């Protein structure tokens, strides 16, 4: 038996009278609240209207939750439908049991944010750059919900931080597993800090006393590239059956989420390359609070452009 290990929670649900309090849901709620709070502060620091990000977050979260669940059900449809299904079709609606995909959350959540930005007359690129670190930190927090559910763990390991998984969740007695939830949580937190740093001083090519011009969605593209780079290798450690009932569906030896990471990573790099002309630093020293000093004033403040 290993001398050190990371235990899994013995329970993930508590009851307040007849009301179930689920740790998985709490982690997501904390993630959403923190991400919104941080994004609101960043928006206000750029001179944006107070409350704008909080208003945009409402449709973004609603659309994001729907998209997160849809992606999971589509890629793991055999879990709920077909002759080998291990759950009833109506259980596809049970989001508290796990199965919220970041790919679907960002994709459909982005649609909700875009609609809200159009309604308020806000530039989508500026909003995307503002919320990018908040999304990364939110993911870091939300991943702890997987710990409570004892899911999304990696293969066996003898490392001292190996994760204990009980038999009811697929573990074997005396065997420890890679805590991939922890790896991704730490990666996302580091990414969040990195994005804030890049937003201030750029790619290390701009002196710390000047501001970068990672604008027009370029900081968000950096988030996508950073997240998918980490997700690719972390996904390779996982052994949970994505796309199948008792096995993970693979293509050329790679899991579904690894291929998704590759496509999005390349897409982010293409976007960064295509918009590289927008990355010229501003020489003005009087912009003390704006991460993007050479943006159009309307983009800095979030005001609607005159028609």
N, C-alpha and C positions, 0 to 999 in steps of 0.2 A: 504494500500500500504506500503510495507517495507520501512524503513527509509534509508537503504543503499543497494546498489546492484552494480554488475559489468555490465556495458552496453556492448552490442555487437556492432561492427562496422556497420555503416549505409551502407557502401559499401566496396566491396573487390576487385573492378576493377577500374582502372583509364586508361585513354587513352592518349597516346602520339601520336597525329595525328590519324592515323588509326591503330596504334599498341596498343593492350590491355596490360596493366601492371597489372598482377594479384598478389594480396598479398599472396595467397596460394603458388604460384610458387616462389615468392621472399623469403618466409620463408624457403623453401626447398633449394634454391640456397645458402642462407646465411648459412644454416646448413651444407651443403656439403663443402663449402669453409672453414668454421671454423673447422669442423672436420678434414679435410685434413691438414690444417695448424698446428693444434695441434699434429696430428699424425706424421707429418713430423718433427716437433721439437723434439718429443719424440724419434723418430728413430735416428735422428742426435745425440742426447744426449747419445745414446747407442753406438755410433761409427759407425752407418750405413751410407751407401752411400747417398750423397745429391741428392734429387730428386727421390729417389726410391719409396717412399710412394706416391708421386704425380703421378708417372707413373702408379703405381698399382691402384690408385684411379679411373683412367679413365674407365677401363673395369669393375671395381667393381661398379661404379655408374651406368653405362649403364645396366649391368646385374641386378643390384638392382632395378632400376626403372621398368624394364620389370617384374621382379619377384613380386614387390610390387603390380603392377596392375593386374597381373595374379591371385594372391591370392585373391584379392578383387573380381574380376569378377567370379572366381570359387565359392567362398563362398556366393556371392550375385547374383548368376546367374539369379534369378527370377526377378531382377530389369531390366534386359536387354533382357531376352528371356522368351518365354512362353506366355500363354494367359493372365497372370496377370501383365505382364511387364509394368512399368511406364515410361520407356525410350526406345528409338530405339536401336537395336543391335549395330549400328555404334558408339553410344555414349559411348560404353565401352572403346573407344580409347581416350575419353576426360578426360585426367588425371587432367586437371586444375579444374575440377568440384569436386575434392576430390576423395578419394578411393585409397589410397596408403598404403598398409599394411606392417608393420615392419617385420612380419614373412616372407613374400615373399621376401622383400628387403634383409634381412640378408641371407636367404637361397640361392637365386640365385646370389646375390651379392658376397657371399662367393665363389661360383663357379668361378666367374670372377676373384676374387683375387687369388684363387688357381691356375688358368691358368697363370696369370701374374707372380706369384711366381715361378712356374715351368719354365717359359721362362727365368726369370732372375736368377734362381738358388738360390732363397731366401727361408729360412725356414718358412713354413706357421705358425707354432706355435708362433715364435717370432714376426711375423707381426701381428697376431691376438691379441697378448697381447699388442702390441704397439698401435693399433687402438681402443681398447676397450673403453677407456675414451672418445675418440673423437666421437665414435658412440653415446654414452650416451648423451653427450652435444649436438650433432647434433639433436637427437630426442627431447631434451628439446626445442630447437629453432623451429624445424619443427612443433611441436604441436600448435604453435600460428597460423599456417595457418588454423587450424580447427576453431579457434576463428573467423577469418575473414569470414569463410564459414558458421558460426553458425551451426556447426555439432558436433556430438560425445559428447553431453551434457548428464548429468545425470537426475535423477528424481527430482521432486519438492522439494524445501527446503526453510526454513525461515531464514537461516543463512545470516549474513550481506554481505557475499561475493557471494550471489546467483547471477546467470547469467541471464540477460534478453535475451529472444529469441523472435523474432517477429513471427507473425502468419504464414508468408510465409515459415518459416522454422520449423513449428510444435509447436511453443510456444502458450501459452494462455495469454490473457491480465491480468496483475496483478500477474502472477505466475512467480516465480524465480526457476532456475534449478541449480543443482550441476555443477560447471564448471570443468568437468572431464579433459578437455584439460589442465587446469591450475594445477590440482592435478598431472597429469602425467608429465607435464613440470618440476614442482618443484622436483618430485621424481627422474626424469632422471638427473637433474642437481646435486642433492645430490649424486646420484649414481656415476656420473662422478668424483666428488671430492673424493668420497670414494675410487674409483678404483685407482686414482692417489696416495692416501695415502696408500692403501694396497700394491701398487706396490713398495712403498718405505720402509715401515716398517712391512709389513706382517699383520697377523691377530691379532696384539696386543701382540703376544707372543715373538716377536723379538724386542730387544731394539731399540730405535729410531736411535742410532748411527750405526746400522748395516742394511744391505739390506735383503729383503726377496728373496725367490726363487720361486715366483709365475711365473713360466715359462712353456714352452712347451704347451701353450694354457690354462693354469690354470687361469690366470687373465681374459681371455676372458670367460671362464666357470663361473667365479665369476660374470662377467657382466650379463651373461644369467640368472643366478640364481637370482641376485638382481633385474633385470628388470621384470622377470616373476612373482616374489613375489609381487611386487607393482602392476603390470598390473592386477593380479588376482582380488584384492579387488577393484581397480578402475573400472575395467570392470563390476563388479557387481553393480555399481552405474548407469551405462549407460542404457538408454531406447531406443536408436536408433535400428531400425530393421536390425540386422545382420543375413543374411541367408534367410530373407523373405522380402516381399514387405511392409507389414504393421505390422509385428511383428518379434521379434528376435527368431531364432530357438534355442531351448534349449534341453539339454539331461540331465535327472536327475536333472532338476532345474538349470543347469549351461549353460551359453552361450558358443558358439563355441570358442571364444577367451579365455575363462576361462579354457576350456579343453586343448587348445593348451598351455596355460601357465603352467598347471600342468605337462603335458608331458615333456616340455622343462626344467622346474625347476628340475624335478626328474632326467632327463638326465644329467643336469649340475652337480647335486650332485654326481651322479654315477661317472662321469668323474673326479671330484675333489677327490673322495675317491680312485678311481683306480690309480690315479697318485700321491697319497700322498707321495710316496717314493722319489719323485723328489723335495720335499720341505725341503731340509736340507740347513740351512744358510751357507754361505761361511765365513771363518774366516779371509780372506785376507782384510787388511784395506786400500789397495792401489787402490781399485776400487771405484772412487769417483762419476762417472757419470753413471755407469751402474746399472740399476735396477735389473739385473740378473747376478751377478758377476761370478757365477760358471757355466754359460753356456759354451758350446764349443765355442772357438774363432770365428769360422765361423758363429755361430748363433748370436754372439754379433754384428759382423760387417756387416752381411748380405752378406758376400762373399760366392761364391759357394764352396762347399766342393770339395777337389781334388778327381778325379776319378781314 
